Amino acid sequence: MRPITKEIYLNWYEEMLFWRKFEDKLASVYIQQKVRGFLHLYNGQEAILAGALHVMDLEKDRMITAYRNHVMPIGMGVDPKKVMAELYGKSTGTSNGLGGSMHIFSKEHRFHGGHGIVGGQIPLGAGMAFGDKYFNRGAVTLCFMGDGAVRQGSFHETLNLAMLWDLPVVFYR
Ligand SMILES: Cc1ncc(C[n+]2csc(CCOP(=O)(O)OP(=O)(O)O)c2C)c(N)n1
């Protein structure tokens, strides 16, 4: 793991502040109905993302999560303007404006969504890790979920398979 220096702390703070401001801005344009559909924010969880990004190899590792997915791709290198455009439903967005708030994706940055079904991302995350192991890519998948997802049967089945096959996947609750 890279050492945690003063510069790293400052960089984390800067990034976390940006993510918080990004989400706060979304909250304000949401009530003006500029963003349609649902809007699930990441406020209060920024430190989890900062720490996770610190241990990742952004050249090859992957990330997948549920619907609180606006700032994670930004952390992985996606242009914030493209994420904001997606939320506005514009064709310049990450999914050409067709995904919206819950479905931010970037194949280029190995950010695999953005899933609205509680727990839906869990078996998908293990599947991506299976692919990386099968093809010897040496990559790790980070799979995030909320407390509620842990009650899904797919979570338990996925953990069984991930342990049995020793898959390179890390689950964050
Ligand atoms: C399979 C499924 N059941 C129900 C829902 C409706 N639903 C949307 S969010 C949510 C709560 C999920 O809580 P948690 O996983 O703890 O995530 P949090 O929103 O707290 O981050 C539920 C039940 C859903 N999206 N998918």
The ligand as an ORCA input file, in Angstrom:
! r2SCAN-3c Opt
* xyz 1 1
  C     -34.659     -6.352     -5.037
  C     -35.151     -4.996     -4.593
  N     -36.066     -4.924     -3.598
  C     -36.506     -3.712     -3.196
  C     -36.060     -2.553     -3.773
  C     -36.559     -1.179     -3.294
  N     -35.509     -0.509     -2.571
  C     -34.803      0.496     -3.138
  S     -33.662      1.124     -2.101
  C     -34.039      0.040     -0.893
  C     -33.295      0.090      0.413
  C     -31.900     -0.487      0.303
  O     -31.143     -0.262      1.478
  P     -29.584     -0.476      1.498
  O     -29.186     -1.659      0.676
  O     -29.187     -0.519      2.956
  O     -28.985      0.785      0.774
  P     -28.978      2.314      1.155
  O     -30.057      2.955      0.305
  O     -29.260      2.442      2.637
  O     -27.630      2.815      0.768
  C     -35.087     -0.779     -1.276
  C     -35.686     -1.828     -0.416
  C     -35.114     -2.686     -4.821
  N     -34.615     -1.603     -5.444
  N     -34.661     -3.916     -5.202
*
